[in-house]
């Protein structure tokens, strides 16, 4: 992960079960487990406001 990655405190990897090892890279839209290397794509929510 690059320098802009954010540590996701309190979350557990669904593959290996390790706690506090997930990092979010908002530029690439990825979450990565630093224990087992599993990655997942994120889908940003685009909220449309009613006028």
mmCIF file as Biopython writes it, N, C-alpha, C and O atoms, coordinates in Angstrom:
data_model
#
loop_
_atom_site.group_PDB
_atom_site.id
_atom_site.type_symbol
_atom_site.label_atom_id
_atom_site.label_alt_id
_atom_site.label_comp_id
_atom_site.label_asym_id
_atom_site.label_entity_id
_atom_site.label_seq_id
_atom_site.pdbx_PDB_ins_code
_atom_site.Cartn_x
_atom_site.Cartn_y
_atom_site.Cartn_z
_atom_site.occupancy
_atom_site.B_iso_or_equiv
_atom_site.auth_seq_id
_atom_site.auth_asym_id
_atom_site.pdbx_PDB_model_num
ATOM 1   N N  . UNK A ? 1  ? 0.842   -1.180  0.000  1.0 0.0 1  A 1 
ATOM 2   C CA . UNK A ? 1  ? 0.000   0.000   0.000  1.0 0.0 1  A 1 
ATOM 3   C C  . UNK A ? 1  ? 0.888   1.244   0.000  1.0 0.0 1  A 1 
ATOM 4   O O  . UNK A ? 1  ? 2.026   1.224   0.468  1.0 0.0 1  A 1 
ATOM 5   N N  . UNK A ? 2  ? 0.343   2.295   -0.526 1.0 0.0 2  A 1 
ATOM 6   C CA . UNK A ? 2  ? 1.111   3.537   -0.603 1.0 0.0 2  A 1 
ATOM 7   C C  . UNK A ? 2  ? 0.955   4.366   0.666  1.0 0.0 2  A 1 
ATOM 8   O O  . UNK A ? 2  ? 0.286   3.946   1.610  1.0 0.0 2  A 1 
ATOM 9   N N  . UNK A ? 3  ? 1.568   5.532   0.686  1.0 0.0 3  A 1 
ATOM 10  C CA . UNK A ? 3  ? 1.541   6.398   1.857  1.0 0.0 3  A 1 
ATOM 11  C C  . UNK A ? 3  ? 0.180   6.984   2.179  1.0 0.0 3  A 1 
ATOM 12  O O  . UNK A ? 3  ? -0.016  7.508   3.275  1.0 0.0 3  A 1 
ATOM 13  N N  . UNK A ? 4  ? -0.769  6.909   1.250  1.0 0.0 4  A 1 
ATOM 14  C CA . UNK A ? 4  ? -2.096  7.466   1.484  1.0 0.0 4  A 1 
ATOM 15  C C  . UNK A ? 4  ? -3.075  6.442   2.055  1.0 0.0 4  A 1 
ATOM 16  O O  . UNK A ? 4  ? -4.245  6.764   2.264  1.0 0.0 4  A 1 
ATOM 17  N N  . UNK A ? 5  ? -2.623  5.230   2.309  1.0 0.0 5  A 1 
ATOM 18  C CA . UNK A ? 5  ? -3.497  4.184   2.832  1.0 0.0 5  A 1 
ATOM 19  C C  . UNK A ? 5  ? -3.906  4.497   4.271  1.0 0.0 5  A 1 
ATOM 20  O O  . UNK A ? 5  ? -3.145  5.098   5.030  1.0 0.0 5  A 1 
ATOM 21  N N  . UNK A ? 6  ? -5.106  4.084   4.627  1.0 0.0 6  A 1 
ATOM 22  C CA . UNK A ? 6  ? -5.644  4.315   5.963  1.0 0.0 6  A 1 
ATOM 23  C C  . UNK A ? 6  ? -5.821  2.982   6.683  1.0 0.0 6  A 1 
ATOM 24  O O  . UNK A ? 6  ? -6.388  2.040   6.128  1.0 0.0 6  A 1 
ATOM 25  N N  . UNK A ? 7  ? -5.336  2.908   7.912  1.0 0.0 7  A 1 
ATOM 26  C CA . UNK A ? 7  ? -5.486  1.735   8.761  1.0 0.0 7  A 1 
ATOM 27  C C  . UNK A ? 7  ? -6.935  1.629   9.225  1.0 0.0 7  A 1 
ATOM 28  O O  . UNK A ? 7  ? -7.499  2.609   9.712  1.0 0.0 7  A 1 
ATOM 29  N N  . UNK A ? 8  ? -7.546  0.454   9.081  1.0 0.0 8  A 1 
ATOM 30  C CA . UNK A ? 8  ? -8.933  0.238   9.496  1.0 0.0 8  A 1 
ATOM 31  C C  . UNK A ? 8  ? -8.940  -0.462  10.853 1.0 0.0 8  A 1 
ATOM 32  O O  . UNK A ? 8  ? -8.940  -1.690  10.930 1.0 0.0 8  A 1 
ATOM 33  N N  . UNK A ? 9  ? -8.948  0.324   11.904 1.0 0.0 9  A 1 
ATOM 34  C CA . UNK A ? 9  ? -8.873  -0.171  13.280 1.0 0.0 9  A 1 
ATOM 35  C C  . UNK A ? 9  ? -10.158 -0.887  13.689 1.0 0.0 9  A 1 
ATOM 36  O O  . UNK A ? 9  ? -11.257 -0.407  13.414 1.0 0.0 9  A 1 
ATOM 37  N N  . UNK A ? 10 ? -10.015 -2.026  14.340 1.0 0.0 10 A 1 
ATOM 38  C CA . UNK A ? 10 ? -11.157 -2.743  14.891 1.0 0.0 10 A 1 
ATOM 39  C C  . UNK A ? 10 ? -11.849 -3.680  13.919 1.0 0.0 10 A 1 
ATOM 40  O O  . UNK A ? 10 ? -12.860 -4.289  14.270 1.0 0.0 10 A 1 
ATOM 41  N N  . UNK A ? 11 ? -11.327 -3.811  12.702 1.0 0.0 11 A 1 
ATOM 42  C CA . UNK A ? 11 ? -11.946 -4.708  11.724 1.0 0.0 11 A 1 
ATOM 43  C C  . UNK A ? 11 ? -11.116 -5.969  11.571 1.0 0.0 11 A 1 
ATOM 44  O O  . UNK A ? 11 ? -9.899  -5.958  11.754 1.0 0.0 11 A 1 
ATOM 45  N N  . UNK A ? 12 ? -11.797 -7.060  11.230 1.0 0.0 12 A 1 
ATOM 46  C CA . UNK A ? 12 ? -11.173 -8.374  11.108 1.0 0.0 12 A 1 
ATOM 47  C C  . UNK A ? 12 ? -11.220 -8.829  9.653  1.0 0.0 12 A 1 
ATOM 48  O O  . UNK A ? 12 ? -12.218 -8.604  8.968  1.0 0.0 12 A 1 
ATOM 49  N N  . UNK A ? 13 ? -10.160 -9.462  9.176  1.0 0.0 13 A 1 
ATOM 50  C CA . UNK A ? 13 ? -10.115 -10.024 7.830  1.0 0.0 13 A 1 
ATOM 51  C C  . UNK A ? 13 ? -11.058 -11.224 7.765  1.0 0.0 13 A 1 
ATOM 52  O O  . UNK A ? 13 ? -11.002 -12.105 8.624  1.0 0.0 13 A 1 
ATOM 53  N N  . UNK A ? 14 ? -11.915 -11.261 6.760  1.0 0.0 14 A 1 
ATOM 54  C CA . UNK A ? 14 ? -12.878 -12.359 6.646  1.0 0.0 14 A 1 
ATOM 55  C C  . UNK A ? 14 ? -12.226 -13.645 6.143  1.0 0.0 14 A 1 
ATOM 56  O O  . UNK A ? 14 ? -12.827 -14.714 6.253  1.0 0.0 14 A 1 
ATOM 57  N N  . UNK A ? 15 ? -11.020 -13.572 5.599  1.0 0.0 15 A 1 
ATOM 58  C CA . UNK A ? 15 ? -10.342 -14.761 5.085  1.0 0.0 15 A 1 
ATOM 59  C C  . UNK A ? 15 ? -9.496  -15.429 6.170  1.0 0.0 15 A 1 
ATOM 60  O O  . UNK A ? 15 ? -9.672  -16.614 6.452  1.0 0.0 15 A 1 
ATOM 61  N N  . UNK A ? 16 ? -8.574  -14.669 6.782  1.0 0.0 16 A 1 
ATOM 62  C CA . UNK A ? 16 ? -7.667  -15.262 7.770  1.0 0.0 16 A 1 
ATOM 63  C C  . UNK A ? 16 ? -8.104  -15.026 9.210  1.0 0.0 16 A 1 
ATOM 64  O O  . UNK A ? 16 ? -7.604  -15.685 10.121 1.0 0.0 16 A 1 
ATOM 65  N N  . UNK A ? 17 ? -9.031  -14.094 9.430  1.0 0.0 17 A 1 
ATOM 66  C CA . UNK A ? 17 ? -9.549  -13.838 10.771 1.0 0.0 17 A 1 
ATOM 67  C C  . UNK A ? 17 ? -8.687  -12.929 11.626 1.0 0.0 17 A 1 
ATOM 68  O O  . UNK A ? 17 ? -9.000  -12.703 12.795 1.0 0.0 17 A 1 
ATOM 69  N N  . UNK A ? 18 ? -7.602  -12.401 11.064 1.0 0.0 18 A 1 
ATOM 70  C CA . UNK A ? 18 ? -6.713  -11.530 11.838 1.0 0.0 18 A 1 
ATOM 71  C C  . UNK A ? 18 ? -7.386  -10.187 12.115 1.0 0.0 18 A 1 
ATOM 72  O O  . UNK A ? 18 ? -8.094  -9.643  11.268 1.0 0.0 18 A 1 
ATOM 73  N N  . UNK A ? 19 ? -7.149  -9.673  13.306 1.0 0.0 19 A 1 
ATOM 74  C CA . UNK A ? 19 ? -7.739  -8.409  13.741 1.0 0.0 19 A 1 
ATOM 75  C C  . UNK A ? 19 ? -6.745  -7.270  13.544 1.0 0.0 19 A 1 
ATOM 76  O O  . UNK A ? 19 ? -5.547  -7.439  13.767 1.0 0.0 19 A 1 
ATOM 77  N N  . UNK A ? 20 ? -7.247  -6.113  13.126 1.0 0.0 20 A 1 
ATOM 78  C CA . UNK A ? 20 ? -6.444  -4.889  12.976 1.0 0.0 20 A 1 
ATOM 79  C C  . UNK A ? 20 ? -5.303  -5.028  11.964 1.0 0.0 20 A 1 
ATOM 80  O O  . UNK A ? 20 ? -4.192  -4.562  12.217 1.0 0.0 20 A 1 
ATOM 81  N N  . UNK A ? 21 ? -5.571  -5.664  10.822 1.0 0.0 21 A 1 
ATOM 82  C CA . UNK A ? 21 ? -4.554  -5.802  9.774  1.0 0.0 21 A 1 
ATOM 83  C C  . UNK A ? 21 ? -5.046  -5.286  8.423  1.0 0.0 21 A 1 
ATOM 84  O O  . UNK A ? 21 ? -4.380  -5.485  7.407  1.0 0.0 21 A 1 
ATOM 85  N N  . UNK A ? 22 ? -6.211  -4.622  8.403  1.0 0.0 22 A 1 
ATOM 86  C CA . UNK A ? 22 ? -6.777  -4.154  7.140  1.0 0.0 22 A 1 
ATOM 87  C C  . UNK A ? 22 ? -6.400  -2.705  6.867  1.0 0.0 22 A 1 
ATOM 88  O O  . UNK A ? 22 ? -6.396  -1.866  7.767  1.0 0.0 22 A 1 
ATOM 89  N N  . UNK A ? 23 ? -6.083  -2.430  5.605  1.0 0.0 23 A 1 
ATOM 90  C CA . UNK A ? 23 ? -5.714  -1.099  5.157  1.0 0.0 23 A 1 
ATOM 91  C C  . UNK A ? 23 ? -6.564  -0.723  3.962  1.0 0.0 23 A 1 
ATOM 92  O O  . UNK A ? 23 ? -6.798  -1.547  3.079  1.0 0.0 23 A 1 
ATOM 93  N N  . UNK A ? 24 ? -7.029  0.517   3.927  1.0 0.0 24 A 1 
ATOM 94  C CA . UNK A ? 24 ? -7.827  1.043   2.826  1.0 0.0 24 A 1 
ATOM 95  C C  . UNK A ? 24 ? -6.967  1.962   1.975  1.0 0.0 24 A 1 
ATOM 96  O O  . UNK A ? 24 ? -6.351  2.897   2.485  1.0 0.0 24 A 1 
ATOM 97  N N  . UNK A ? 25 ? -6.929  1.694   0.687  1.0 0.0 25 A 1 
ATOM 98  C CA . UNK A ? 25 ? -6.272  2.581   -0.272 1.0 0.0 25 A 1 
ATOM 99  C C  . UNK A ? 25 ? -7.377  3.272   -1.058 1.0 0.0 25 A 1 
ATOM 100 O O  . UNK A ? 25 ? -7.909  2.691   -2.005 1.0 0.0 25 A 1 
ATOM 101 N N  . UNK A ? 26 ? -7.740  4.512   -0.683 1.0 0.0 26 A 1 
ATOM 102 C CA . UNK A ? 26 ? -8.876  5.180   -1.326 1.0 0.0 26 A 1 
ATOM 103 C C  . UNK A ? 26 ? -8.623  5.550   -2.784 1.0 0.0 26 A 1 
ATOM 104 O O  . UNK A ? 26 ? -9.579  5.681   -3.548 1.0 0.0 26 A 1 
ATOM 105 N N  . UNK A ? 27 ? -7.371  5.723   -3.192 1.0 0.0 27 A 1 
ATOM 106 C CA . UNK A ? 27 ? -7.083  6.069   -4.584 1.0 0.0 27 A 1 
ATOM 107 C C  . UNK A ? 27 ? -7.359  4.903   -5.525 1.0 0.0 27 A 1 
ATOM 108 O O  . UNK A ? 27 ? -7.887  5.100   -6.620 1.0 0.0 27 A 1 
ATOM 109 N N  . UNK A ? 28 ? -7.009  3.696   -5.109 1.0 0.0 28 A 1 
ATOM 110 C CA . UNK A ? 28 ? -7.255  2.512   -5.936 1.0 0.0 28 A 1 
ATOM 111 C C  . UNK A ? 28 ? -8.570  1.831   -5.601 1.0 0.0 28 A 1 
ATOM 112 O O  . UNK A ? 28 ? -9.008  0.944   -6.333 1.0 0.0 28 A 1 
ATOM 113 N N  . UNK A ? 29 ? -9.210  2.232   -4.501 1.0 0.0 29 A 1 
ATOM 114 C CA . UNK A ? 29 ? -10.467 1.610   -4.107 1.0 0.0 29 A 1 
ATOM 115 C C  . UNK A ? 29 ? -10.284 0.189   -3.612 1.0 0.0 29 A 1 
ATOM 116 O O  . UNK A ? 29 ? -11.119 -0.674  -3.884 1.0 0.0 29 A 1 
ATOM 117 N N  . UNK A ? 30 ? -9.199  -0.066  -2.887 1.0 0.0 30 A 1 
ATOM 118 C CA . UNK A ? 30 ? -8.884  -1.407  -2.401 1.0 0.0 30 A 1 
ATOM 119 C C  . UNK A ? 30 ? -8.761  -1.444  -0.886 1.0 0.0 30 A 1 
ATOM 120 O O  . UNK A ? 30 ? -8.323  -0.486  -0.250 1.0 0.0 30 A 1 
ATOM 121 N N  . UNK A ? 31 ? -9.164  -2.584  -0.330 1.0 0.0 31 A 1 
ATOM 122 C CA . UNK A ? 31 ? -8.869  -2.902  1.066  1.0 0.0 31 A 1 
ATOM 123 C C  . UNK A ? 31 ? -7.950  -4.116  1.019  1.0 0.0 31 A 1 
ATOM 124 O O  . UNK A ? 31 ? -8.236  -5.085  0.316  1.0 0.0 31 A 1 
ATOM 125 N N  . UNK A ? 32 ? -6.851  -4.067  1.762  1.0 0.0 32 A 1 
ATOM 126 C CA . UNK A ? 32 ? -5.880  -5.154  1.747  1.0 0.0 32 A 1 
ATOM 127 C C  . UNK A ? 32 ? -5.586  -5.634  3.157  1.0 0.0 32 A 1 
ATOM 128 O O  . UNK A ? 32 ? -5.444  -4.833  4.081  1.0 0.0 32 A 1 
ATOM 129 N N  . UNK A ? 33 ? -5.495  -6.957  3.314  1.0 0.0 33 A 1 
ATOM 130 C CA . UNK A ? 33 ? -5.085  -7.566  4.578  1.0 0.0 33 A 1 
ATOM 131 C C  . UNK A ? 33 ? -3.572  -7.736  4.546  1.0 0.0 33 A 1 
ATOM 132 O O  . UNK A ? 33 ? -3.037  -8.379  3.643  1.0 0.0 33 A 1 
ATOM 133 N N  . UNK A ? 34 ? -2.883  -7.167  5.522  1.0 0.0 34 A 1 
ATOM 134 C CA . UNK A ? 34 ? -1.427  -7.273  5.571  1.0 0.0 34 A 1 
ATOM 135 C C  . UNK A ? 34 ? -0.976  -8.593  6.180  1.0 0.0 34 A 1 
ATOM 136 O O  . UNK A ? 34 ? 0.223   -8.870  6.203  1.0 0.0 34 A 1 
ATOM 137 N N  . UNK A ? 35 ? -1.887  -9.406  6.668  1.0 0.0 35 A 1 
ATOM 138 C CA . UNK A ? 35 ? -1.543  -10.718 7.216  1.0 0.0 35 A 1 
ATOM 139 C C  . UNK A ? 35 ? -1.512  -11.773 6.109  1.0 0.0 35 A 1 
ATOM 140 O O  . UNK A ? 35 ? -0.523  -12.492 5.966  1.0 0.0 35 A 1 
ATOM 141 N N  . UNK A ? 36 ? -2.594  -11.869 5.324  1.0 0.0 36 A 1 
ATOM 142 C CA . UNK A ? 36 ? -2.697  -12.924 4.311  1.0 0.0 36 A 1 
ATOM 143 C C  . UNK A ? 36 ? -2.614  -12.405 2.882  1.0 0.0 36 A 1 
ATOM 144 O O  . UNK A ? 36 ? -2.484  -13.197 1.949  1.0 0.0 36 A 1 
ATOM 145 N N  . UNK A ? 37 ? -2.686  -11.077 2.692  1.0 0.0 37 A 1 
ATOM 146 C CA . UNK A ? 37 ? -2.572  -10.504 1.360  1.0 0.0 37 A 1 
ATOM 147 C C  . UNK A ? 37 ? -3.867  -10.421 0.572  1.0 0.0 37 A 1 
ATOM 148 O O  . UNK A ? 37 ? -3.864  -9.966  -0.572 1.0 0.0 37 A 1 
ATOM 149 N N  . UNK A ? 38 ? -4.965  -10.850 1.157  1.0 0.0 38 A 1 
ATOM 150 C CA . UNK A ? 38 ? -6.259  -10.784 0.471  1.0 0.0 38 A 1 
ATOM 151 C C  . UNK A ? 38 ? -6.619  -9.334  0.174  1.0 0.0 38 A 1 
ATOM 152 O O  . UNK A ? 38 ? -6.408  -8.456  1.011  1.0 0.0 38 A 1 
ATOM 153 N N  . UNK A ? 39 ? -7.164  -9.078  -1.021 1.0 0.0 39 A 1 
ATOM 154 C CA . UNK A ? 39 ? -7.607  -7.735  -1.373 1.0 0.0 39 A 1 
ATOM 155 C C  . UNK A ? 39 ? -9.077  -7.767  -1.759 1.0 0.0 39 A 1 
ATOM 156 O O  . UNK A ? 39 ? -9.600  -8.792  -2.196 1.0 0.0 39 A 1 
ATOM 157 N N  . UNK A ? 40 ? -9.722  -6.645  -1.593 1.0 0.0 40 A 1 
ATOM 158 C CA . UNK A ? 40 ? -11.131 -6.504  -1.964 1.0 0.0 40 A 1 
ATOM 159 C C  . UNK A ? 40 ? -11.334 -5.121  -2.562 1.0 0.0 40 A 1 
ATOM 160 O O  . UNK A ? 40 ? -10.750 -4.141  -2.100 1.0 0.0 40 A 1 
ATOM 161 N N  . UNK A ? 41 ? -12.165 -5.053  -3.593 1.0 0.0 41 A 1 
ATOM 162 C CA . UNK A ? 41 ? -12.516 -3.767  -4.192 1.0 0.0 41 A 1 
ATOM 163 C C  . UNK A ? 41 ? -13.612 -3.111  -3.385 1.0 0.0 41 A 1 
ATOM 164 O O  . UNK A ? 41 ? -14.484 -3.787  -2.839 1.0 0.0 41 A 1 
ATOM 165 N N  . UNK A ? 42 ? -13.566 -1.798  -3.311 1.0 0.0 42 A 1 
ATOM 166 C CA . UNK A ? 42 ? -14.630 -1.052  -2.640 1.0 0.0 42 A 1 
ATOM 167 C C  . UNK A ? 42 ? -15.441 -0.314  -3.689 1.0 0.0 42 A 1 
ATOM 168 O O  . UNK A ? 42 ? -14.926 0.040   -4.750 1.0 0.0 42 A 1 
ATOM 169 N N  . UNK A ? 43 ? -16.696 -0.088  -3.392 1.0 0.0 43 A 1 
ATOM 170 C CA . UNK A ? 43 ? -17.574 0.658   -4.289 1.0 0.0 43 A 1 
ATOM 171 C C  . UNK A ? 43 ? -18.033 1.898   -3.538 1.0 0.0 43 A 1 
ATOM 172 O O  . UNK A ? 43 ? -18.788 1.793   -2.571 1.0 0.0 43 A 1 
ATOM 173 N N  . UNK A ? 44 ? -17.583 3.077   -3.974 1.0 0.0 44 A 1 
ATOM 174 C CA . UNK A ? 44 ? -17.989 4.299   -3.267 1.0 0.0 44 A 1 
ATOM 175 C C  . UNK A ? 44 ? -19.480 4.558   -3.431 1.0 0.0 44 A 1 
ATOM 176 O O  . UNK A ? 44 ? -20.058 4.318   -4.491 1.0 0.0 44 A 1 
ATOM 177 N N  . UNK A ? 45 ? -20.079 5.046   -2.375 1.0 0.0 45 A 1 
ATOM 178 C CA . UNK A ? 45 ? -21.503 5.367   -2.406 1.0 0.0 45 A 1 
ATOM 179 C C  . UNK A ? 45 ? -21.666 6.779   -2.949 1.0 0.0 45 A 1 
ATOM 180 O O  . UNK A ? 45 ? -21.070 7.726   -2.437 1.0 0.0 45 A 1 
ATOM 181 N N  . UNK A ? 46 ? -22.467 6.905   -3.974 1.0 0.0 46 A 1 
ATOM 182 C CA . UNK A ? 46 ? -22.737 8.226   -4.541 1.0 0.0 46 A 1 
ATOM 183 C C  . UNK A ? 46 ? -24.138 8.631   -4.125 1.0 0.0 46 A 1 
ATOM 184 O O  . UNK A ? 46 ? -25.132 8.184   -4.698 1.0 0.0 46 A 1 
ATOM 185 N N  . UNK A ? 47 ? -24.194 9.473   -3.136 1.0 0.0 47 A 1 
ATOM 186 C CA . UNK A ? 47 ? -25.484 9.906   -2.599 1.0 0.0 47 A 1 
ATOM 187 C C  . UNK A ? 47 ? -26.054 11.015  -3.465 1.0 0.0 47 A 1 
ATOM 188 O O  . UNK A ? 47 ? -25.395 12.019  -3.732 1.0 0.0 47 A 1 
ATOM 189 N N  . UNK A ? 48 ? -27.273 10.818  -3.890 1.0 0.0 48 A 1 
ATOM 190 C CA . UNK A ? 48 ? -27.964 11.850  -4.653 1.0 0.0 48 A 1 
ATOM 191 C C  . UNK A ? 48 ? -28.969 12.519  -3.733 1.0 0.0 48 A 1 
ATOM 192 O O  . UNK A ? 48 ? -29.831 11.869  -3.143 1.0 0.0 48 A 1 
ATOM 193 N N  . UNK A ? 49 ? -28.837 13.833  -3.625 1.0 0.0 49 A 1 
ATOM 194 C CA . UNK A ? 49 ? -29.726 14.579  -2.739 1.0 0.0 49 A 1 
ATOM 195 C C  . UNK A ? 49 ? -30.967 15.022  -3.494 1.0 0.0 49 A 1 
ATOM 196 O O  . UNK A ? 49 ? -30.895 15.414  -4.659 1.0 0.0 49 A 1 
ATOM 197 N N  . UNK A ? 50 ? -32.107 14.955  -2.815 1.0 0.0 50 A 1 
ATOM 198 C CA . UNK A ? 50 ? -33.346 15.457  -3.400 1.0 0.0 50 A 1 
ATOM 199 C C  . UNK A ? 50 ? -33.367 16.974  -3.283 1.0 0.0 50 A 1 
ATOM 200 O O  . UNK A ? 50 ? -32.973 17.531  -2.258 1.0 0.0 50 A 1 
ATOM 201 N N  . UNK A ? 51 ? -33.825 17.636  -4.329 1.0 0.0 51 A 1 
ATOM 202 C CA . UNK A ? 51 ? -33.868 19.104  -4.278 1.0 0.0 51 A 1 
ATOM 203 C C  . UNK A ? 51 ? -35.228 19.618  -3.890 1.0 0.0 51 A 1 
ATOM 204 O O  . UNK A ? 51 ? -35.429 20.829  -3.802 1.0 0.0 51 A 1 
#
